[in-house]
């Protein structure tokens, strides 16, 4: 079961920055510092590793949360596939949003769990090279 998209109208914190990106523009690349996460308000962003699209994130979806949470470099690239507007949450704003709207934290956890389950399924479906 996929989590429902997040209602961007419920982003309640001051300090949330909005940004627009035209189709074809990068939001970030793998291995860049990641001090913010993004909530898609409109449009679509593709998440890629080694040029392969892992997920397309549309309105209400989030991306960039892993680097925000664990303060590690980006693990994937985010490229805009349709003109997009996003809400940008830095770590302090994310924490304020979670305090103001605890269901936002639950939504982020649901998204992370679904992505991990998809990865588990993909790894399980791949033949083990050592068994040949």
C-alpha contacts under 8 A as a table, 3 or more apart, distances in Angstrom:
res1	aa1	res2	aa2	distance
1	X	114	X	7.96
2	X	111	X	7.78
2	X	114	X	6.75
3	X	107	X	7.07
3	X	110	X	6.21
3	X	111	X	6.46
3	X	114	X	7.90
4	X	60	X	7.90
5	X	59	X	6.93
5	X	60	X	4.12
5	X	61	X	5.24
6	X	39	X	7.95
6	X	60	X	4.33
6	X	61	X	6.30
6	X	104	X	7.61
6	X	107	X	7.21
7	X	10	X	5.71
7	X	11	X	7.67
7	X	60	X	5.85
8	X	11	X	5.54
8	X	39	X	7.30
8	X	40	X	7.95
8	X	41	X	6.29
8	X	60	X	6.21
9	X	12	X	7.82
10	X	101	X	7.93
11	X	97	X	6.86
11	X	101	X	7.95
12	X	97	X	6.50
12	X	100	X	6.91
12	X	101	X	7.66
13	X	16	X	6.40
13	X	93	X	6.77
13	X	96	X	6.42
13	X	97	X	5.60
13	X	100	X	7.38
14	X	93	X	7.68
15	X	93	X	6.45
16	X	87	X	6.33
16	X	88	X	5.98
16	X	89	X	5.83
16	X	93	X	6.74
17	X	87	X	5.69
17	X	88	X	5.21
17	X	89	X	7.08
18	X	85	X	6.93
18	X	86	X	5.66
18	X	87	X	4.56
18	X	88	X	6.07
19	X	85	X	5.62
19	X	86	X	5.46
19	X	87	X	6.56
19	X	88	X	7.34
20	X	83	X	7.47
20	X	84	X	5.61
20	X	85	X	4.33
20	X	86	X	6.44
21	X	25	X	6.33
21	X	27	X	7.74
21	X	80	X	6.85
21	X	83	X	5.89
21	X	84	X	5.24
21	X	85	X	6.38
22	X	25	X	5.87
22	X	80	X	6.81
22	X	82	X	6.89
22	X	83	X	4.44
22	X	84	X	6.38
23	X	80	X	5.00
23	X	81	X	4.93
23	X	82	X	4.59
23	X	83	X	4.69
23	X	84	X	7.31
24	X	79	X	6.46
24	X	80	X	5.29
24	X	81	X	5.84
24	X	82	X	7.62
25	X	79	X	5.91
25	X	80	X	5.45
26	X	29	X	7.14
26	X	77	X	7.69
26	X	78	X	5.99
26	X	79	X	4.37
26	X	80	X	6.11
27	X	77	X	7.66
27	X	78	X	5.34
27	X	79	X	5.79
27	X	80	X	7.05
28	X	32	X	6.95
28	X	74	X	7.93
28	X	77	X	5.60
28	X	78	X	5.39
28	X	79	X	7.27
29	X	32	X	5.88
29	X	74	X	6.95
29	X	76	X	6.35
29	X	77	X	4.05
29	X	78	X	6.33
30	X	49	X	7.65
30	X	73	X	7.29
30	X	74	X	4.85
30	X	75	X	5.14
30	X	76	X	4.33
30	X	77	X	4.76
31	X	73	X	4.84
31	X	74	X	4.76
31	X	75	X	6.11
31	X	76	X	7.42
32	X	73	X	5.29
32	X	74	X	5.38
33	X	67	X	7.70
33	X	72	X	6.94
33	X	73	X	4.61
33	X	74	X	6.20
34	X	37	X	7.79
34	X	64	X	7.20
34	X	67	X	4.98
34	X	68	X	5.91
34	X	71	X	6.71
34	X	72	X	6.72
34	X	73	X	5.54
34	X	74	X	5.70
35	X	67	X	6.79
35	X	68	X	5.34
35	X	71	X	7.03
35	X	90	X	5.81
35	X	91	X	6.55
36	X	64	X	6.66
36	X	65	X	7.23
36	X	67	X	7.50
36	X	68	X	5.41
36	X	88	X	6.43
36	X	89	X	5.32
36	X	90	X	4.14
36	X	91	X	6.22
37	X	62	X	7.25
37	X	63	X	5.95
37	X	64	X	4.37
37	X	65	X	4.84
37	X	67	X	7.78
37	X	68	X	6.09
37	X	88	X	5.92
37	X	89	X	5.32
37	X	90	X	6.47
38	X	62	X	5.51
38	X	63	X	5.41
38	X	64	X	6.10
38	X	65	X	7.40
38	X	86	X	6.04
38	X	87	X	5.61
38	X	88	X	4.75
38	X	89	X	6.19
39	X	59	X	7.74
39	X	60	X	6.27
39	X	61	X	5.80
39	X	62	X	4.54
39	X	63	X	6.82
39	X	86	X	5.40
39	X	87	X	5.07
39	X	88	X	6.64
39	X	89	X	7.99
40	X	43	X	7.07
40	X	44	X	7.33
40	X	45	X	7.99
40	X	57	X	7.30
40	X	58	X	6.07
40	X	59	X	4.84
40	X	60	X	5.43
40	X	61	X	5.50
40	X	62	X	6.19
40	X	84	X	7.23
40	X	85	X	6.23
40	X	86	X	4.48
40	X	87	X	6.52
41	X	58	X	7.83
41	X	59	X	4.95
41	X	60	X	6.04
41	X	84	X	7.38
41	X	85	X	5.39
41	X	86	X	5.18
41	X	87	X	6.81
42	X	58	X	6.80
42	X	59	X	4.93
42	X	60	X	7.98
42	X	83	X	7.79
42	X	84	X	5.29
42	X	85	X	5.22
42	X	86	X	7.06
43	X	58	X	5.96
43	X	59	X	6.40
43	X	81	X	7.79
43	X	82	X	5.18
43	X	83	X	5.32
43	X	84	X	4.06
43	X	85	X	6.53
44	X	56	X	6.54
44	X	57	X	5.51
44	X	58	X	4.56
44	X	59	X	7.09
44	X	80	X	6.16
44	X	81	X	5.62
44	X	82	X	5.10
44	X	83	X	7.03
44	X	84	X	5.96
45	X	56	X	5.66
45	X	57	X	5.16
45	X	58	X	6.64
45	X	78	X	6.33
45	X	79	X	5.58
45	X	80	X	4.34
45	X	81	X	5.45
45	X	82	X	7.02
45	X	84	X	7.40
46	X	53	X	6.22
46	X	54	X	7.50
46	X	55	X	5.89
46	X	56	X	4.39
46	X	57	X	6.20
46	X	78	X	5.66
46	X	79	X	5.26
46	X	80	X	6.12
46	X	81	X	6.27
47	X	53	X	5.68
47	X	54	X	5.65
47	X	55	X	5.32
47	X	56	X	6.22
47	X	57	X	7.58
47	X	76	X	6.46
47	X	77	X	5.67
47	X	78	X	4.68
47	X	79	X	6.57
48	X	51	X	5.64
48	X	52	X	5.17
48	X	53	X	4.41
48	X	54	X	5.52
48	X	55	X	7.37
48	X	76	X	5.59
48	X	77	X	5.12
48	X	78	X	6.36
48	X	79	X	7.66
49	X	52	X	5.38
49	X	53	X	6.76
49	X	54	X	7.04
49	X	75	X	7.76
49	X	76	X	5.12
49	X	77	X	6.40
53	X	56	X	7.32
57	X	61	X	5.44
57	X	62	X	6.84
57	X	63	X	7.45
58	X	61	X	5.47
62	X	65	X	7.22
62	X	108	X	7.74
62	X	111	X	7.98
63	X	66	X	7.97
64	X	67	X	6.02
64	X	68	X	6.68
64	X	74	X	7.33
65	X	68	X	5.03
65	X	69	X	6.08
65	X	108	X	7.64
66	X	69	X	5.22
66	X	70	X	6.11
66	X	71	X	7.78
66	X	72	X	7.83
66	X	74	X	7.71
67	X	70	X	5.36
67	X	71	X	4.96
67	X	72	X	5.00
67	X	73	X	5.92
67	X	74	X	5.68
67	X	75	X	7.75
68	X	71	X	5.36
68	X	72	X	7.59
68	X	90	X	7.37
68	X	91	X	6.20
69	X	91	X	7.78
74	X	77	X	7.33
80	X	83	X	6.80
80	X	84	X	6.83
89	X	92	X	7.82
89	X	93	X	5.42
89	X	94	X	5.43
90	X	93	X	5.31
90	X	94	X	5.96
91	X	94	X	4.99
91	X	95	X	6.22
92	X	95	X	5.21
92	X	96	X	6.30
93	X	96	X	5.02
93	X	97	X	6.04
94	X	97	X	5.04
94	X	98	X	6.20
95	X	98	X	5.12
95	X	99	X	6.26
96	X	99	X	5.07
96	X	100	X	6.14
97	X	100	X	5.01
97	X	101	X	5.73
97	X	102	X	7.69
97	X	104	X	7.33
98	X	101	X	5.05
98	X	102	X	4.86
98	X	103	X	7.38
98	X	104	X	5.83
98	X	105	X	5.57
99	X	102	X	5.80
101	X	104	X	5.64
101	X	105	X	7.72
102	X	105	X	5.50
102	X	106	X	6.87
103	X	106	X	4.93
103	X	107	X	6.15
104	X	107	X	5.01
104	X	108	X	6.30
105	X	108	X	5.13
105	X	109	X	6.26
106	X	109	X	5.06
106	X	110	X	6.13
107	X	110	X	5.03
107	X	111	X	6.26
108	X	111	X	5.19
108	X	112	X	6.27
109	X	112	X	5.07
109	X	113	X	6.10
110	X	113	X	5.07
110	X	114	X	6.16
111	X	114	X	5.19
111	X	115	X	6.22
112	X	115	X	5.19
112	X	116	X	6.18
113	X	116	X	5.08
113	X	117	X	6.16
114	X	117	X	5.06
114	X	118	X	6.26
115	X	118	X	5.15
115	X	119	X	6.27
116	X	119	X	5.03
116	X	120	X	6.11
117	X	120	X	4.97
117	X	121	X	6.16
118	X	121	X	5.12
118	X	122	X	6.19
119	X	122	X	5.05
119	X	123	X	6.16
120	X	123	X	5.21
120	X	124	X	6.06
121	X	124	X	5.06
121	X	125	X	6.11
122	X	125	X	5.17
122	X	126	X	6.37
123	X	126	X	5.28
124	X	127	X	7.72
128	X	131	X	5.63
128	X	132	X	7.66
129	X	132	X	5.97
